[in-house]
């Protein structure tokens, strides 16, 4: 995910420089790129945290471990701004359009 994060950040910075000049052409592609990233990254984070919690066995459920609280805080992220399937489909549709 590091490569995609670096790419996304660099594209965002390019887009913001264009916006400062009054050019908004990059916003459409950035919106779709970020929609896909949001869908993939929030789901990956939630699934990874759940694996960590389960790997800890019974201790993963105890409040002292903090894992249950972290997972509870992370669990709504995949559904904020729309369910992840919708976000990924939106990005996929845009990529097909470009193709």
C-alpha positions in Angstrom: 0.0 0.0 0.0 3.0 2.3 0.3 3.4 2.7 -3.4 -0.2 3.5 -3.9 -0.2 5.9 -1.0 2.9 7.7 -2.5 1.3 7.9 -5.9 -2.0 9.2 -4.5 -0.2 11.8 -2.5 1.9 13.0 -5.5 -1.2 13.2 -7.7 -3.1 15.1 -5.0 -0.3 17.7 -4.7 -0.2 18.1 -8.5 -4.0 18.6 -8.5 -3.8 21.2 -5.7 -1.2 23.2 -7.6 -3.5 23.2 -10.6 -6.5 24.3 -8.4 -4.4 27.2 -7.1 -4.0 28.3 -10.7 -7.8 28.0 -11.3 -7.6 24.7 -13.2 -10.0 22.0 -11.9 -9.5 19.3 -14.6 -7.7 16.9 -12.2 -10.5 16.9 -9.6 -12.6 14.4 -11.4 -9.9 11.7 -11.7 -8.8 12.5 -8.1 -12.3 12.0 -6.8 -12.5 8.6 -8.4 -9.0 7.5 -7.4 -9.7 8.5 -3.7 -13.1 6.8 -3.7 -11.4 3.5 -4.7 -8.6 4.0 -2.2 -11.0 4.7 0.6 -13.0 1.6 -0.2 -9.9 -0.6 -0.3 -7.9 0.9 2.5 -10.6 1.1 5.1 -11.7 -2.4 4.5 -8.1 -3.7 4.6 -7.5 -1.9 7.9 -10.7 -3.3 9.5 -9.9 -6.9 8.3 -6.3 -6.6 9.5 -7.3 -5.4 12.9 -9.8 -8.2 13.3 -7.1 -10.8 12.4 -4.8 -9.2 15.1 -7.6 -9.3 17.7 -8.5 -13.0 16.9 -4.8 -13.9 16.9 -4.5 -12.7 20.5 -7.1 -15.3 21.5 -9.2 -14.5 24.5 -6.9 -11.6 25.4 -8.0 -9.9 22.2 -11.5 -9.5 23.7 -10.4 -8.1 27.0 -10.6 -4.4 27.6 -7.0 -4.3 28.9 -5.6 -5.3 25.4 -7.2 -2.3 23.8 -7.8 -4.3 20.6 -11.6 -4.5 21.0 -11.8 -0.7 21.4 -9.5 -0.1 18.4 -11.6 -2.4 16.3 -14.8 -0.8 17.5 -13.4 2.6 16.5 -12.3 1.4 13.1 -15.4 -0.7 12.2 -17.6 2.2 10.9 -14.9 3.5 8.6 -15.8 1.1 5.7 -19.4 2.4 5.6 -18.8 6.1 6.1 -19.8 8.1 2.9 -21.4 4.9 1.4 -20.7 1.3 1.6 -17.3 0.2 0.2 -18.8 -1.8 -2.6 -20.4 1.4 -4.0 -17.1 3.4 -3.7 -15.1 0.7 -5.5 -17.8 0.3 -8.2 -17.7 4.1 -8.7 -14.0 4.0 -9.3 -14.2 0.9 -11.5 -16.8 2.5 -13.6 -14.6 5.5 -14.1 -11.6 3.3 -15.1 -13.8 1.5 -17.6 -14.9 4.8 -19.0 -11.2 5.9 -19.4 -10.4 2.6 -21.1 
